[in-house]
Amino acid sequence: MVKAVMLLLVGFSMVSWTIIFSKGILYRRCIKETDRFLEAFWHSKDLAEAYRFATEESESPEAAVFEMGYKELQKLNHALVPQSRGEETVETRLASMENLKRVLRKAQQQELSRLGGTLAFLATTGSSTPFIGLFGTVWGIMTSFHEIGQRGSASLAVVAPGISEALVATAAGLAVAIPAVIFYNYFSNQLTELEGAMQNFSSDFLNLVERDLITRKP
């Protein structure tokens, strides 16, 4: 049983470190591509040019949010042309912004799900593996006492091997849990920063569109 517990802990450790390395690479690429996209976005002459830059940055969450927002904006520009040009007012233009806001919120949620999809496994590993290791320790100690009862001897030579093997399971559980907890907190903070950056970009994008709608001639 103790060996089975150790194998289970090894499995948790391998999956956890795979997630840690993959998330580290992904978040670095997100930050790097976002910096390039934002620089290109603010130097673009129009939204169409910014859209071309966004399609080149596949890992940038801001680029993904802008792509969905730009596509929805194109649909609104074609669908919300009033039947009578005299009925077009600032209020009717701004009313179409609710659709755009909903699309941007949906895009943000999709990006958060993509970026944080496997972080829950790190949280599970950090909370469960110490107890799994403790279970292996308790089982090993029970086995040791059972052998003591069968042999009728409580010498150190009889007790020590089983107890030392059992304590290794607890140490292994902690060794698996500690990195998982550390990196879970680190990536959670990174994800929070990315979420804030997406919200700030969405607000800036909406402000640009609203100013265009207000100043546009009927």
C-alpha atoms as a printed R data frame, in Angstrom:
    type eleno elety resid chain resno       x       y       z
1   ATOM     1    CA   MET     A     1   0.000   0.000   0.000
2   ATOM     2    CA   VAL     A     2   2.816   2.422   0.826
3   ATOM     3    CA   LYS     A     3   4.367   1.750  -2.588
4   ATOM     4    CA   ALA     A     4   1.001   2.395  -4.249
5   ATOM     5    CA   VAL     A     5   0.766   5.706  -2.371
6   ATOM     6    CA   MET     A     6   4.266   6.624  -3.532
7   ATOM     7    CA   LEU     A     7   3.376   5.851  -7.149
8   ATOM     8    CA   LEU     A     8   0.255   8.022  -6.838
9   ATOM     9    CA   LEU     A     9   2.344  10.882  -5.468
10  ATOM    10    CA   VAL     A    10   4.817  10.501  -8.333
11  ATOM    11    CA   GLY     A    11   1.915  10.784 -10.773
12  ATOM    12    CA   PHE     A    12   0.661  13.962  -9.091
13  ATOM    13    CA   SER     A    13   4.178  15.392  -9.148
14  ATOM    14    CA   MET     A    14   4.726  14.693 -12.857
15  ATOM    15    CA   VAL     A    15   1.417  16.263 -13.877
16  ATOM    16    CA   SER     A    16   1.989  19.253 -11.587
17  ATOM    17    CA   TRP     A    17   5.439  20.018 -12.971
18  ATOM    18    CA   THR     A    18   4.131  19.639 -16.516
19  ATOM    19    CA   ILE     A    19   1.454  22.243 -15.760
20  ATOM    20    CA   ILE     A    20   3.991  24.513 -14.050
21  ATOM    21    CA   PHE     A    21   6.379  24.536 -17.013
22  ATOM    22    CA   SER     A    22   3.614  24.885 -19.616
23  ATOM    23    CA   LYS     A    23   1.927  27.742 -17.732
24  ATOM    24    CA   GLY     A    24   5.232  29.513 -17.236
25  ATOM    25    CA   ILE     A    25   5.926  29.397 -20.968
26  ATOM    26    CA   LEU     A    26   2.358  30.405 -21.840
27  ATOM    27    CA   TYR     A    27   2.258  33.408 -19.511
28  ATOM    28    CA   ARG     A    28   5.623  34.684 -20.716
29  ATOM    29    CA   ARG     A    29   4.405  34.456 -24.319
30  ATOM    30    CA   CYS     A    30   1.158  36.235 -23.373
31  ATOM    31    CA   ILE     A    31   3.021  39.133 -21.785
32  ATOM    32    CA   LYS     A    32   5.506  39.406 -24.659
33  ATOM    33    CA   GLU     A    33   2.875  39.276 -27.416
34  ATOM    34    CA   THR     A    34   0.576  41.648 -25.524
35  ATOM    35    CA   ASP     A    35   3.326  44.262 -25.320
36  ATOM    36    CA   ARG     A    36   3.846  44.003 -29.086
37  ATOM    37    CA   PHE     A    37   0.121  44.165 -29.817
38  ATOM    38    CA   LEU     A    38  -0.549  47.162 -27.572
39  ATOM    39    CA   GLU     A    39   2.319  49.089 -29.110
40  ATOM    40    CA   ALA     A    40   1.010  48.322 -32.595
41  ATOM    41    CA   PHE     A    41  -2.584  49.075 -31.562
42  ATOM    42    CA   TRP     A    42  -1.872  52.562 -30.265
43  ATOM    43    CA   HIS     A    43   0.232  53.396 -33.311
44  ATOM    44    CA   SER     A    44  -2.300  52.077 -35.845
45  ATOM    45    CA   LYS     A    45  -4.033  54.593 -38.080
46  ATOM    46    CA   ASP     A    46  -7.374  52.783 -37.839
47  ATOM    47    CA   LEU     A    47  -9.013  49.690 -36.311
48  ATOM    48    CA   ALA     A    48  -8.606  47.656 -39.500
49  ATOM    49    CA   GLU     A    49  -4.840  47.987 -39.285
50  ATOM    50    CA   ALA     A    50  -4.944  47.116 -35.581
51  ATOM    51    CA   TYR     A    51  -6.989  44.014 -36.442
52  ATOM    52    CA   ARG     A    52  -4.257  42.819 -38.793
53  ATOM    53    CA   PHE     A    53  -1.732  43.131 -35.971
54  ATOM    54    CA   ALA     A    54  -4.079  41.306 -33.582
55  ATOM    55    CA   THR     A    55  -4.328  38.261 -35.852
56  ATOM    56    CA   GLU     A    56  -0.550  37.873 -35.672
57  ATOM    57    CA   GLU     A    57  -0.459  37.643 -31.851
58  ATOM    58    CA   SER     A    58  -2.279  34.379 -31.162
59  ATOM    59    CA   GLU     A    59  -1.379  34.119 -27.461
60  ATOM    60    CA   SER     A    60  -2.165  37.708 -26.449
61  ATOM    61    CA   PRO     A    61  -5.435  37.902 -24.460
62  ATOM    62    CA   GLU     A    62  -5.879  41.578 -25.358
63  ATOM    63    CA   ALA     A    63  -5.497  40.736 -29.041
64  ATOM    64    CA   ALA     A    64  -8.154  38.010 -28.734
65  ATOM    65    CA   VAL     A    65 -10.540  40.399 -26.967
66  ATOM    66    CA   PHE     A    66  -9.981  43.035 -29.646
67  ATOM    67    CA   GLU     A    67 -10.566  40.522 -32.465
68  ATOM    68    CA   MET     A    68 -13.988  39.551 -31.117
69  ATOM    69    CA   GLY     A    69 -14.863  43.178 -30.410
70  ATOM    70    CA   TYR     A    70 -13.808  44.305 -33.871
71  ATOM    71    CA   LYS     A    71 -15.853  41.577 -35.564
72  ATOM    72    CA   GLU     A    72 -18.918  42.526 -33.527
73  ATOM    73    CA   LEU     A    73 -18.357  46.201 -34.333
74  ATOM    74    CA   GLN     A    74 -18.294  45.381 -38.040
75  ATOM    75    CA   LYS     A    75 -21.600  43.540 -37.693
76  ATOM    76    CA   LEU     A    76 -23.138  46.485 -35.848
77  ATOM    77    CA   ASN     A    77 -21.997  48.948 -38.474
78  ATOM    78    CA   HIS     A    78 -23.841  46.959 -41.127
79  ATOM    79    CA   ALA     A    79 -26.923  46.005 -39.102
80  ATOM    80    CA   LEU     A    80 -27.747  49.239 -37.300
81  ATOM    81    CA   VAL     A    81 -28.194  51.541 -40.249
82  ATOM    82    CA   PRO     A    82 -31.549  53.270 -39.598
83  ATOM    83    CA   GLN     A    83 -34.252  53.105 -42.191
84  ATOM    84    CA   SER     A    84 -34.553  56.855 -42.114
85  ATOM    85    CA   ARG     A    85 -31.353  58.835 -41.919
86  ATOM    86    CA   GLY     A    86 -33.203  61.547 -40.072
87  ATOM    87    CA   GLU     A    87 -33.832  59.182 -37.127
88  ATOM    88    CA   GLU     A    88 -30.147  58.647 -36.412
89  ATOM    89    CA   THR     A    89 -29.136  60.255 -33.105
90  ATOM    90    CA   VAL     A    90 -26.328  59.915 -30.609
91  ATOM    91    CA   GLU     A    91 -28.648  57.889 -28.370
92  ATOM    92    CA   THR     A    92 -29.394  55.333 -31.085
93  ATOM    93    CA   ARG     A    93 -25.693  54.969 -31.794
94  ATOM    94    CA   LEU     A    94 -24.758  54.467 -28.149
95  ATOM    95    CA   ALA     A    95 -27.559  51.928 -27.692
96  ATOM    96    CA   SER     A    96 -25.633  49.550 -29.932
97  ATOM    97    CA   MET     A    97 -22.717  49.628 -27.474
98  ATOM    98    CA   GLU     A    98 -24.445  47.124 -25.173
99  ATOM    99    CA   ASN     A    99 -23.894  44.355 -27.719
100 ATOM   100    CA   LEU     A   100 -20.238  45.265 -27.971
101 ATOM   101    CA   LYS     A   101 -19.847  45.305 -24.184
102 ATOM   102    CA   ARG     A   102 -21.384  41.843 -23.886
103 ATOM   103    CA   VAL     A   103 -19.069  40.488 -26.576
104 ATOM   104    CA   LEU     A   104 -16.018  41.949 -24.837
105 ATOM   105    CA   ARG     A   105 -17.065  40.430 -21.492
106 ATOM   106    CA   LYS     A   106 -17.557  37.060 -23.177
107 ATOM   107    CA   ALA     A   107 -14.121  37.302 -24.801
108 ATOM   108    CA   GLN     A   108 -12.533  38.091 -21.446
109 ATOM   109    CA   GLN     A   109 -14.164  35.055 -19.843
110 ATOM   110    CA   GLN     A   110 -13.000  32.813 -22.665
111 ATOM   111    CA   GLU     A   111  -9.431  34.042 -22.292
112 ATOM   112    CA   LEU     A   112  -9.519  33.575 -18.520
113 ATOM   113    CA   SER     A   113 -10.745  30.012 -19.004
114 ATOM   114    CA   ARG     A   114  -7.953  29.353 -21.505
115 ATOM   115    CA   LEU     A   115  -5.222  30.827 -19.319
116 ATOM   116    CA   GLY     A   116  -6.373  29.362 -16.013
117 ATOM   117    CA   GLY     A   117  -7.897  26.081 -17.112
118 ATOM   118    CA   THR     A   118  -5.461  23.690 -15.400
119 ATOM   119    CA   LEU     A   119  -4.619  25.756 -12.319
120 ATOM   120    CA   ALA     A   120  -7.312  23.885 -10.391
121 ATOM   121    CA   PHE     A   121  -5.180  20.732 -10.583
122 ATOM   122    CA   LEU     A   122  -2.334  22.538  -8.796
123 ATOM   123    CA   ALA     A   123  -4.752  23.585  -6.060
124 ATOM   124    CA   THR     A   124  -6.009  20.011  -5.765
125 ATOM   125    CA   THR     A   125  -2.455  18.705  -5.603
126 ATOM   126    CA   GLY     A   126  -1.470  21.187  -2.927
127 ATOM   127    CA   SER     A   127  -4.451  20.340  -0.729
128 ATOM   128    CA   SER     A   128  -4.674  16.562  -1.214
129 ATOM   129    CA   THR     A   129  -1.144  15.154  -1.510
130 ATOM   130    CA   PRO     A   130  -0.172  15.817   2.146
131 ATOM   131    CA   PHE     A   131  -3.168  13.732   3.229
132 ATOM   132    CA   ILE     A   132  -2.328  11.032   0.694
133 ATOM   133    CA   GLY     A   133   1.210  10.899   2.102
134 ATOM   134    CA   LEU     A   134  -0.190  10.841   5.638
135 ATOM   135    CA   PHE     A   135  -2.424   7.930   4.679
136 ATOM   136    CA   GLY     A   136   0.651   6.018   3.483
137 ATOM   137    CA   THR     A   137   2.415   6.804   6.761
138 ATOM   138    CA   VAL     A   138  -0.506   5.619   8.897
139 ATOM   139    CA   TRP     A   139  -0.801   2.457   6.844
140 ATOM   140    CA   GLY     A   140   2.920   1.764   7.152
141 ATOM   141    CA   ILE     A   141   2.848   2.236  10.934
142 ATOM   142    CA   MET     A   142  -0.166  -0.072  11.219
143 ATOM   143    CA   THR     A   143   1.751  -2.696   9.254
144 ATOM   144    CA   SER     A   144   4.778  -2.269  11.506
145 ATOM   145    CA   PHE     A   145   2.741  -2.776  14.672
146 ATOM   146    CA   HIS     A   146   1.080  -5.790  13.093
147 ATOM   147    CA   GLU     A   147   4.499  -7.346  12.480
148 ATOM   148    CA   ILE     A   148   5.508  -6.539  16.048
149 ATOM   149    CA   GLY     A   149   2.432  -8.382  17.285
150 ATOM   150    CA   GLN     A   150   3.188 -11.419  15.100
151 ATOM   151    CA   ARG     A   151   6.857 -11.643  16.092
152 ATOM   152    CA   GLY     A   152   6.304 -10.770  19.699
153 ATOM   153    CA   SER     A   153   9.336  -8.476  19.609
154 ATOM   154    CA   ALA     A   154   9.543  -4.695  19.842
155 ATOM   155    CA   SER     A   155  13.238  -4.274  19.083
156 ATOM   156    CA   LEU     A   156  14.473  -1.363  16.999
157 ATOM   157    CA   ALA     A   157  15.517  -3.709  14.219
158 ATOM   158    CA   VAL     A   158  11.922  -4.837  13.823
159 ATOM   159    CA   VAL     A   159  10.188  -1.458  14.168
160 ATOM   160    CA   ALA     A   160  12.577   0.936  12.414
161 ATOM   161    CA   PRO     A   161  12.382  -0.290   8.764
162 ATOM   162    CA   GLY     A   162   8.580  -0.158   8.566
163 ATOM   163    CA   ILE     A   163   8.258   3.195  10.345
164 ATOM   164    CA   SER     A   164  11.020   4.830   8.277
165 ATOM   165    CA   GLU     A   165   9.376   3.617   5.079
166 ATOM   166    CA   ALA     A   166   6.046   4.954   6.290
167 ATOM   167    CA   LEU     A   167   7.485   8.395   7.125
168 ATOM   168    CA   VAL     A   168   8.901   8.689   3.620
169 ATOM   169    CA   ALA     A   169   5.320   8.829   2.305
170 ATOM   170    CA   THR     A   170   4.546  11.925   4.396
171 ATOM   171    CA   ALA     A   171   7.765  13.598   3.279
172 ATOM   172    CA   ALA     A   172   6.938  12.771  -0.357
173 ATOM   173    CA   GLY     A   173   3.433  14.188   0.018
174 ATOM   174    CA   LEU     A   174   4.833  17.456   1.350
175 ATOM   175    CA   ALA     A   175   7.477  17.561  -1.385
176 ATOM   176    CA   VAL     A   176   4.734  17.309  -4.011
177 ATOM   177    CA   ALA     A   177   2.367  19.764  -2.303
178 ATOM   178    CA   ILE     A   178   4.755  22.620  -1.532
179 ATOM   179    CA   PRO     A   179   5.764  23.466  -5.154
180 ATOM   180    CA   ALA     A   180   2.153  23.050  -6.284
181 ATOM   181    CA   VAL     A   181   0.927  25.574  -3.696
182 ATOM   182    CA   ILE     A   182   3.736  28.050  -4.427
183 ATOM   183    CA   PHE     A   183   3.201  28.027  -8.184
184 ATOM   184    CA   TYR     A   184  -0.578  28.010  -7.860
185 ATOM   185    CA   ASN     A   185  -0.415  31.255  -5.889
186 ATOM   186    CA   TYR     A   186   2.129  32.694  -8.331
187 ATOM   187    CA   PHE     A   187   0.088  31.853 -11.436
188 ATOM   188    CA   SER     A   188  -3.134  33.020  -9.754
189 ATOM   189    CA   ASN     A   189  -1.544  36.417  -9.203
190 ATOM   190    CA   GLN     A   190  -0.356  36.451 -12.813
191 ATOM   191    CA   LEU     A   191  -3.856  35.572 -13.994
192 ATOM   192    CA   THR     A   192  -5.337  38.371 -11.883
193 ATOM   193    CA   GLU     A   193  -2.917  40.847 -13.478
194 ATOM   194    CA   LEU     A   194  -3.800  39.588 -16.953
195 ATOM   195    CA   GLU     A   195  -7.503  39.926 -16.151
196 ATOM   196    CA   GLY     A   196  -6.988  43.515 -15.000
197 ATOM   197    CA   ALA     A   197  -5.025  44.301 -18.159
198 ATOM   198    CA   MET     A   198  -7.830  42.881 -20.322
199 ATOM   199    CA   GLN     A   199 -10.427  44.956 -18.486
200 ATOM   200    CA   ASN     A   200  -8.344  48.114 -18.892
201 ATOM   201    CA   PHE     A   201  -7.889  47.451 -22.602
202 ATOM   202    CA   SER     A   202 -11.602  46.761 -23.054
203 ATOM   203    CA   SER     A   203 -12.416  50.072 -21.358
204 ATOM   204    CA   ASP     A   204  -9.980  51.932 -23.613
205 ATOM   205    CA   PHE     A   205 -11.405  50.220 -26.698
206 ATOM   206    CA   LEU     A   206 -14.974  51.091 -25.703
207 ATOM   207    CA   ASN     A   207 -13.962  54.693 -25.073
208 ATOM   208    CA   LEU     A   208 -12.473  54.939 -28.555
209 ATOM   209    CA   VAL     A   209 -15.610  53.516 -30.152
210 ATOM   210    CA   GLU     A   210 -17.950  55.730 -28.122
211 ATOM   211    CA   ARG     A   211 -15.994  58.865 -28.975
212 ATOM   212    CA   ASP     A   212 -16.188  57.894 -32.631
213 ATOM   213    CA   LEU     A   213 -19.946  57.364 -32.418
214 ATOM   214    CA   ILE     A   214 -20.490  60.697 -30.660
215 ATOM   215    CA   THR     A   215 -18.392  62.739 -33.067
216 ATOM   216    CA   ARG     A   216 -19.548  60.940 -36.228
217 ATOM   217    CA   LYS     A   217 -21.713  63.016 -38.513
218 ATOM   218    CA   PRO     A   218 -25.235  61.670 -39.272
